[in-house]
Amino acid sequence: MACPAPEPQPRPSGVCNPNTQTGCDRSLNEICVDVNGQPKCQCPKMFQRHPLTRVCGGDLCNPQVLTSCPHPEVCSPTPFGNFRCTCPADFARDMRSGVCVSTKENPRIEEQRDSDCSNGGPKCPSGEQCVLEADGSHRCACGSGMERNRNVRNECLTAENDCDRSGRCIDTDEGYICVCPHGFLDQSPDPINRPGRKCTPERNECLDGTHNCSPDAICTDTPEGFVCRCKAGFIDFSTNPQNSPGIFCKQFINECARPELNNCDQNAVCIDTQESYKCMCKSGFTDLDELRNPGRHCQKVQQNERCLAGRNDCDKNARCVQRGDNEYSCLCPPDFRDKSPDPISRPGRVCIPLIPECDNPTLNDCDSPDRAICTDTDEGYLCRCRQGFLDISPNIQSKPGRLLENECAMGTHDCARDGGICEDTPDSYTCRCAINYLDVSFDRVQRPGRKCKRLIDECATGQNDCSPNGICTDTEDSYICACPSNYIDVSTDPSNKPGRRCLPLINECAKIMHDCSPNADCEDTPDSYKCICRDDFVDESPDQNRPGRVCRPALVDECRLGKHDCSRDADCHDLPQGYTCQCHAEFLDESPNRITHPGRKCVPRPTPPPDECRVDVSTSCRVELNEVCRIVNGKPKCACP
């Protein structure tokens, strides 16, 4: 059973920076590259984006553990120092399922012919088993009771595909995938989900001369274009050497060794640098343009005798600066390190040229460059661990980074040997179980991945005791059996072990497969049926355990027994064949069917409005208006006489 894919993390906002490699999601293994002048997050070379997890490559893996990647994937290093699973040569990732499939012609036939599933060979897919052939070889075949589905169409053979004419079509059980062959670029509109729809031949700009590399650079062809790199002995002076190197290469020349190649003043000292040179006025001379063009215009100054040659203790490479009439100070040049015995009060007495110890491994005692990072400082250099390595230097407080260890690479970890994956962390390591393995470590929270148990899909392999009519559901550590909705569970222990015996449900009432009385109602039950005599009938079945088989008519006074549906405002009258209902005098009968079923709905009669006046009372009308009470249309009304 495969573990569910992790939820994709949101991409960091903003534009990525190819120089600092920031702005891309490192959890997806992305790097920032320059595409047509625009920064873009892409997968590194050799790493294909997984269609489900969106990660460049597969899961994190351990190169020391062969089972850390699913077959046939291999464990490859990433630009970030860790390892991820990638498809090997002649394989491509299926953009539907995420697995690596062969890109050779007739991949299924090649797999059956060339792959030996015996000891040491690839494992058979789920549902298949390794069988011995007559010639002594082994191959994968369907398990007992199963056969291959001959109805699966091969769209690659029937031309029912939209792969590019130059592309390669690979048939799968779910359909097919398209892959551009070696020497072609995939320029499909949707290369992630629908690759191989548009394949264009790769151009070798280095061979056809359509590159813009410097004549003193080496042009290297790449799948996306080309890369320029300055030749040995040349320095890269390109405008953007990080993203577009090798465009302008200048030969490394010591301008100070040849006076015609520098414009330093004759009273200045020429200092050669990697990119060019520097000029610095000699001691006893003043720089007239020190900020804009240092060392080009040096003028002799009136100096005291202490700055004259042999009159001071400044280092020969130091600059003597007069202080008043009889004082001076010594300053080491910018490219020199002051190693004077008392550099605070008496600087410039010992000036040693700055040597980048980090550039020469023989000048520093940091661990190897692939383990430690050496940083030059004014005092010397510093060593620190690279990510994924543990500092075990003898004197870690004062001299760190001298001896480092990668537990995952060295195999000094305690991750599970079978199914365990060791992953580097900045200061140590962590363990996890590989796909198709269950973590059964004693402390899975604090110390995971120490003991891993291989997961077996008992449902797919047939290693279960579910009923043939049951439903088998694989779980993380076992399986569950259940009967379908149209089956009844008659297992021996349905509470603890359900779905072991499932019988089809039969509705005896619907199929008239019962012996109920004609005057009884048949009710279906999960395991059988039951009969119930209708109202006004008496159950006289001979077997009390089988009621509703004989139902006799019964004379019943429904009104007395309350077995009627008359309204609360109606009277119930018993009849020889039933009963009838009659609304009370002050209620109206509004039953839905007053002819056959009266008295079921009774509503109060409306109350007539009171009379306006009384004829026998002379003051019941308005006397000031001379009104009198008289009968109008049969009702007393106040009116004029």
N, C-alpha and C positions, 0 to 999 in steps of 0.2 A: 504494500500500500504506500503510495507516494504522499509525502507531507504536503500540505497546502502551500501555495506560493506566498511569500510574504507580501504584505501590502506595499505598493510602490510608494517611495518617499517623494515629497514635492521637490522639484528642481530649484536650486538656489536662484534667487532673483538677481537681475542685472546681467551685464555682458561679461563674458569670461576674458581673462588676460593670458595670452600665450606665454608672456615673459615670466610671470610669477606662478602660472598654472593655478589660478584661483578663479572662482565663479562657476566651476563644474561640480557635479555631484560625485564625490569620490566613492560614495557607497555603491554607485553604479559603475565604477571603474572607468569613468570618462576622463579624457584629456582635452585641453583646449588647443585647437590648431587654427591656422590662418587659411581660410578658403576664399580665394579671389579677393583678398584684402579685408575680409570680414572674419572676426573671431567666432568660432563655432565649437560646441562640445561634441566630440565624436569618440568612437571606440578606438583604442590603440590598434596597431597592426597585429594581425593574427587573431584578434578577438572580434567575434560576431555578437551582435546584440541579441539577447535571449527574448523571444516573443512574449513570454509570460511574465518574467521578472523584470524585463527591460535592462538587465545587467549586461555589461560588456563581458561576454564569456559566461560560464556556468557558475557552479557553487565554488566557494573557497575550498582549497584542497591542500593536502600535504604531500609533497613529492616523495617522501619516504614511505608513504602508505599507498600501496597499489590500489586498494579498494576505496580510496577517498574520492575517486571520480567514477561515474557510471561508464561501463563499456560502450563504445570504444574511445571515450574521451581521454585526453592526457592532461597532466598537471603542468601548466606553463607559468613562468614568472611574469608579473605585471610591472608597469613602470613605477608602481608605488612600493615595490619591495615584497609584496605578498604573492600568492599563487592562486590561480583560478583554472577551472576545467575548460579546455578548448577542444574543438574538433581536430583530429589529426589530418595529415595529408590525404587527399582524395576523398575527403568527407566534407559535408556541408550541413549546417543546422537547419532542420525542418522548421519553417516559420509558422507552422500550425501547432505542432506538438512540442517543439523545442529540443528534440533529440537529434543526434548526429547520424546522418544517413550517407551511404556511399554514393559518390558521383560517377562511378563507372557504369558502363553499359550493362543493362540487365542486372541491377544490383542484387536482386533476390537470387538469381541463378548463381552469381559469383559467390554469394554468401554460402549457399548450400554446397557448392563445389570446393571452395577453398578453405572455409572455416571448419576446424575440427573442434567439436564441443567436448572432447575428452579432457582429461586432466591438463590444466594449464591453458586450455583454449577458451574462447568466449562462451558465456552461458547462453542457454536457449531462452527465447522469449517466453513470456507467461503463457501457460497452456500447452507448451511443447516440452518434449523430453528428448534426451540424447540417446540415440539407438545405434547399435553396431551393424555396419553393412557387411555384405558378403566379402568385399575386398579388404576388410580389416579397418576401414575408416569409420568415422563417426559422423552423424548428421543429426539435425534437429527435425523431429517429426511430431505430429499432433499426438496428444495424450490419449489414453484409453477412453473409448466412447465418443471421441471427437474426430472431425474430419475438416479438411480445408474448405473454405468457402469459395466455391467455383463461380459464384455470381458477382464477385468483385471485378469491376471493369478496370482495364488497364488503359487509361486515357492516353498514355504515351504511345501505345501501339496503334490505337484507333484514331489518332490525330485529333482527339477531342480535348485539345489543350490550346492555350494561347501563349506558349513559350516562344521566345524569339527564335528565328530560323537558325541563328548561330548558337543558341543556347542548348542546354542539355535538360531533357525531361526525365524526372525520377518519379516512378510510380509509388504510391503509398496506399494503405488500406482505406484511408479517408478520402483520397483523391490523387493529387500529384503536386510536385514542387518543381520550379524551374531554377536552373543555376547557370550563370554565365561561365564558360570554360576559361581555362588559363589563357592569358593573352587578350582578354576582353574585359571591358569595364561595364558594370551594371548601372545603367542610367535609366532604370525603370521609374515611372512616376511615383510608385510606392515600393521602394526597394526593401523596406522592412517587412511588410505583410505580403507583398506580391513581387518577389524578386524574379530576375531572369526574363522579364517581359521585353526589355530593350537592351541588347548587348552590342556595344560598339568596340571595334578593335583598339587596343592600347597603342598610343603613339610613343615612340622612343625619341623624345626630343633631343637626347644626347647624340643619337646616330644621325638624325636628319638635319641637325644643326639649327633647330628652331628654339634653342634655349638662349638665355641671356647671361650665362656664366662668364666670369672673367677669363681671358686667355690663360691666366695663371691659376685657374681653379680646375678642379676635377668635377665633371658632370656625372651624376649617378641617377639612372632612371628608376622611377617608383611607379606603383600602380596609379597614383593620382597625378603624376606629372614627372618632376625631376627635382633634384637637390644639388646645389653647388657647394663646394668646399675648397677653400684655398689650399694650394699645394704646400708641401713642407718648405719652410724657409720664407714663406709669405705671410703677411698679416692682413686680416680681413678689415677693410675700411668701408664696408658697405653701409648704406644709410640705415638699414634695419637688419643688423647681423643676426638677431635672434630668430626672426621669421623668414628673412630672405638673405641668407648668407652667400658668400662667394661671388657677389656681383662686382665688387671692386677689390682686388688683391694687390697689395704693395709688398715688394721684396724687402725683407728685413736687412737694413743697412745701418752700420755704425757711423752716423754722420759726424761724430766727434773725432773719429780716426782720420777723416778727410776734411781739411779746413774748407775746401770749396763747396762742401755739402751743408755747411752750417753758417749762420750769420751772427755768431756770438762775437762780442767785442773782444779786441785783442787783450784786454785787461779783465776778461771774464773767464770762468771755468765752464767747459762744455761737459754736460752729464748726459750720457746716452740712456734712452729709455726704450721700452719695447715698441711703442708706437712712433717715437720720433726722438727728440733730444730736448734738454733744458740748458739755459744759460744762467750763470750766477756770477755777479761781479766779485772779483778777488778782494781779499782783505785789504783795506786801505783805499778802496774806491767806493764811490757812491753811485747807486743805480738811479739814473735820471728818469727812467720810465719803468719802475719796478712793477706797477700794477698791470699795465697793458703789454709791454714787451720787456720782460725782465732780462737782464744780462746783455742787452743790445747796445746800451749807451752807458759806459762806465767812466766816471770822472774821478781823478785823483783828489783826495781830500787832504787837508792839513791835519796830520795826525801826530800824536805825541810819540815819543820814542818807544813806548811800551808795545805798540803794535808793529814795530819794525821787526824784520826777520831776526830771530835769535834773541829778541828782547822780551819774550813772553813764553808761557808754558802751554799755549793753546795747541791742540792737536793739529797736525799738518793739514788735515781735511776740514778743520774748523775755521770759522770766520771770526777775526778779532775786531771788536767794536770798541773804539776809544770812549772812555768815560771821564771827561774833564781833561786836565792837563797831564795827569800822571796815573790815571786809572784805566782799566780795560776790562772787558768781559769776552768770554768765548762762547760761540754758538755752533752746534753741529748742524750741517746742512739737512734739508728735509729728507733726503734719501739715506741718512745715516742715523744710527741709534747711539744715544749718549750712554756710554758705559763708564763714565768717570767715577772715581771712588766716592766723591761727594757731589752728585749731580744737582743738589739743591743750591748749595752755596758756591760751588766751584764747578759749574758745568763746562762742557766743551773741551775737557782735558783728554778724554779718550772717545773718539768717534769711530764706530764700526759700521761699515756698509750694511744696509738692510738686505738680508738674504731671505727669500720666501721659503722657510723650512718646509712648509706644507707641500710645495711643488716637488720637493725631492724627498722620497721616503727615507733616504739614508740620513737625512738631517733631523728627523723627528722619530719618536718612539711610540707614536699612536698605533693602534691596531690597524690591520689592513684596510685600505680605502673602502672595501665593500662592507666593512663592519663599523668603522669609525669615521667621523668627520673632523678633519684638521682645519683650524682657523688661525691664520696669522694674526698676531697682536704686536703692539709696540714693545712689549716685554719678551716676546718669543712666539709661542703658539699655544693653542688649547686643543684638547681632544675631547670629543663627546660621542656618545653611542648613536648609531643609526637606529631608526624605528625597527623594533622586533628583536633587538639584541640586549642582553643583560650584561651590565658592567661587573666583572669579577676581578678587577685590577687589585693587586696586593695592597696598594696605597691609594684607595679610591677617593679619599678626602683631598689630598694634595695633588695627586697625579691620576685623575680619572681617564677613562678611555684607552688605557694601555692594553687591557686584556678583556675581550668581549666574548660572549657565548650566545648562540642562537639555539635554544633548546629544541625547537622544531626541526631545524636542519641537522643538528648533531645527534638527535634521537635520545637526548637525556631527559625527555619528558615522561610523564606517567599516564598519557592518554591511552585509551583502549587500543590494543594491538589489532584487534579485529573490528573494523568499522569505525575506529576513532580517528578524528581529524585534529591535528595540532595547528592552532592559529597564533601568529605572532601578535603581541601587544607591545606598546612602547617600553614597558619595563619587565615583562615576563612573557607568559603565554596563556592561552585558554584552550580548552578541549570541547569538542562537540561530536555528536554521532553523525555519520554520513547518511545520505538518503537511503531509505529502505532499512534503516537500523533504528532501534528503540533504545533510548537512554534509560538504563536500569541501574545507574550509579547509586551508591548509598546516599550521597548528598548531591542531588541534581541541581540544587540552587547555588551552593557555594563551590562545588567541585563537579561540574558536569562532564560528560564524555569520558569518564574513567572506565565504565563498563557498558558495552553496547551489545544489544541482542538483535540478530538479523530478523527483519520482519518477513513473514511468510503470508501471502494472500491465500488463505485456506479455501476461499470461495473460488478463486481462479484455478488453483491447482487441484481442486477436488478433494482436498484433505479435510473434509468435514462430514458430519453425520446428519445433515439437514435432509428433510423429506424431499423426494424427487419433485413433489409439487410445491415445495416450500421456497422461501426467498432467503438466500444467504447474503448477509451483509458483513463485509470485512471490517474489523476494528483494529485499533493500534496494536493490541497484544493478543487478539484472538478473533472470534467471529460470533455472529448472532444469527439464529434461525427464526423465521416467522412464517406463518401460513398466510396466503393471500386473502383478500377480503371475501372472496367467494368460496373459501375453504374453511373447514372447522378443524381446530387443533385437538387431536385426540392422543397427544403424546402421553407417555407414562408419567412424566413429571412436567406438566405444562408451565408450572410457576418458575422452576429453576432451569429447565431445559426445554423451552418451547420449540415448535416447528419441526420436531423430529418425525411426526406422523400427521399428515394433513389429508383430510377426506373432503371431497367436493360437497358443497351445500346444495340440498335439493328442496325446493319449495313444494311440498306435497299438496298444499292448499291450492296453489296456482295450477298445478298439473293434474288436479283431481285424483291424487293418489292417496286419498284418505277414506275413512269409514265413518265420518261424522253423520249425524242425523240430518235429514233435510231441513229440520227446524232448529238446527244448531249452526253457530258460526265457527269456521275453521281458522285458527291462528297459527302461523308458522313460528317455529322455535329454532334456535341454532342447531339442535341435534335431532329434532323431529317435528311434531305438531301437537296441538291440543284442540279439543272440541268443547264449546260452551253453548248450552241451550239458550235460546233467545228469550226475551221477556214474554210473559203470558204462557210460558211452557215449563213443565215440570220435568226434571231429569230423572228418568226411571231406568237408567242403564244398569244391566245386571252386574257389571264389574265396576266397583267404586274407583278403582285405579285407572279406569278408562271411561271418563265421563263424556256426556254429550253424544252418546251413540243412540239412545232412545229418549226422545223428548215428546211428552204428552201435553195437549192443551190444558190450561188451568183457568177456572173461573176466579177472577181476582177483582175485588172492590178497590180500584185504583184510587178513588177519592178518599177512602178510609185509610188506605195504606200510604197515601202520599205519593203514589207512583203516577203522577199526572204532570202536565205542563201548563195548567191553568194560571192566569195572571193572579197576583196577590189581591187584586181588586175585583176578582170574579168568583162566582160560586161554582163548585164542581158537582155535577149530577151523574151518578152511576147509571150505566145502561147495561143491558144483557150482553152486548158485544162492545164493551169498552166504556166510554164516558164522554160527556160533553161539558162545555164551560159556558157561563153566562155572566157578562159584566154587571156590576151593581148598578142601581138606578141612576145614581149621580155620576156615572162614568159612561163614556162613549167607547164603543168597540171599534178599534182600529187595527185589528189583527190582519196579517197579510192575506189570509184566506178565510174571510168570515163565513163563507158558505159551508165549507167542510170542517174547518177548525176554528170555531168562534171562541171568544173569550181568552185568547192568548195574549192580547195587548189591549189594556183598558186605560184610557186617559180621562182626567176629570172634565166634566162639562164646563163650558165657559160661564162665568157669572154675569147676568145682565146689569147694565149701568143703573144707578138709582134715578128715580123720577126727579124732574127739575123742580116741581112744586106740588103742593097738596090743595085740592079744590076746597076742602073743608077748613083750611086755615087761610084767613084773609091776609095775614102778614108774611106769607111765604114768598111773595113777589115784592118788587121795589115799589113802595107806596109813593115815594116822591116823584116817580114817573107815571103814576096812575095806572100801573100794571095790575092785572088780575089773573088768577089761575083758572084756565079753562082747558077742555079736552080738544087737542088738535091731532088729527090722524090717529086717534085712539090712545094718545099719551098726553098727560098733563103738561102744559106749557105756560110760561108767563107771556101774556100778550095784552094788547090794548083792548079795552072793553068794546 
